[in-house]
Amino acid sequence: MVFFQQLRLILWKNVIFRKRNPGLLFLELIWPILIFVTLAFIRLSTPPEEQHQCK
């Protein structure tokens, strides 16, 4: 039972921290999206290369 009380407290502490630092929350949400879009753009902009099969 103590585990769930501690879990609830740490999650509440996390909520308070997020409210106090909205810029950090924004970065945590935007950074993975930015990386994904960059990788998708690089992958789509380079043509696939044909690979020969080994004999």
Secondary structure as UniProt FT lines:
FT   HELIX           2..20
FT   HELIX           22..45
//
